[in-house]
Amino acid sequence: MTENQDEKSIVDNVIEDMSKSFNSHFYKKTDVRAACATGAFLSYAVYLQETEFRTKGLAKAVARSFDHLDRKRLESMMAEASSLIFKVQSRAEGRVSWKHRAFASELLTQAEWTSRPEELQIAFVYGYDSFNRVRGERNE
């Protein structure tokens, strides 16, 4: 199996992991689900940036934007991550999965923004960590 096939499997597993989590009471609000999916997508983008470009600019931007999460900040993070993914894809050898982006974008557009920033932060962190957790499980 090639590394790119591994990437697709990891993305599929992360989305599956999030979807299972969405059955819990905490994720009944659509904006909380959107924050979680955005966190996972950003984690994927940070991983690609670190492996493809050997830089950490996106990770630093996430750290600065983390306080007082709301719709505007989440959409801004999505735009930054999308831009980075386009750059990775434009590289001759760079193949990426767009499933994270599609999943998070759909949830962002459907979300009703009623949650407190703290709830969005918890969901975002869970999503961000879920990519690393699933990737770590695949590498064991």
N, C-alpha and C positions, 0 to 999 in steps of 0.2 A: 504494500500500500504506500503510495507516495505521501509526502508531507501535505500536499494540497488536499488529498482525500481525507487525511487526518483532520485538517482544519474544518472541512465540511462536517465531519462526524462530530467534532467538538461543538460546533455551532448548533447542530441539531440537538445534541445532548443538553446544551445550555438552555435552549428554548423549551425543550421537554421538561427540564428541571424547574424552570420558571412557571410553566403551565401547571405543573403539579402544585407548586406553592400557591398559585392563584386560587386554589380550592379552600385555603384557610380564610378565616374571618377577616384577618388583617388586610387581605387583598380584595375585599369586596368592592372598594372604591376604584373607579376606573383611572383616576389620576395617580393612585398609588401603584397600580399595575404599570402605567406608563413610565413612572419614575424608575421602577425596577428594570424594565426592558431597556430604558435609556442607559442605566448603569451598566448593564451587561454589554450593550453595544459599545459604550465608551471603553470598557475594559478590553474588548476585542481590538478596538482601534489603537489603544495604547500598546497592546501586545504587538500588533503589526508595526507600529512606529518603532518600537524598541528593537524588533528583530530585523526589519527591512532597512531602516535608516540609522539605527544605533543612536537615536536621540530620545529625549524625554519631555519635549515641549508640551505635548497634550496632557501628560500626567500632571505637570505643574499647573496647567490651566484648570484642570479639574479641581485640584486642591484649592485654588483661589476662588472658584465658583461654588464651592460646596455649601457655604453658609446661606441660609434663607432660600432654599430651593423653591422655585415656583415655575410656572409654565414657561415664562420667558427665558429663564436660565437653562431649563432642560432643552428647550428648542435651540438655544444658542450652542449648547454642548453637542446636540445632534448635528448641527451644521458643521461644527469644527471636526467632529469625528468623520462625517461624510466626506468632507474635503480631503482629509487624510487618506481615507479609503480609496478615493478616486486617484490620488497620487500613487498609492501602492499599486493599484490596478494598472496604471499607465506604464509602469515599469515592464520591460519585456517579459521578465519571468514572474511578475507579480499577478497571481490569481487570488481572488478573495471571494468570500461568501457575502452576499447581500441579504441573506435571510434575517440577520439581526436588525439591519436597518429597516427592512420592510415590516418586521414584527413591531419594532419600537415606534415607527412612524404611524402605523395604523392605530396603535394604542394612544399615541399623542393626539391624533386628530379626533378620536372618539371620546377622549377623557372629559369628564365634568370636573372642573377644578374647585373642589370643596375641602380638600384636606389641608391640615396644618403643615407648615414647612418641615417640622420635625418628623411627621409621618412620611413625607416625601424623601427626606434624608435617609431614614431607616430602609425604605424600599430601594432607594438608589444604591446604598451600600450593599444590600443583599444581592442585587443584580450585578454590581461591579465584582463582588467576591465570587458569585456563582460561576462566572467565566473562569476565573483562576482555579477554583476548586475542581470544576469538571476537567479542565486542562490538566491539573495535577493528577487527578485520578487516571486519566488516559496515559500519562507518562509513567505511572507506577508499574 
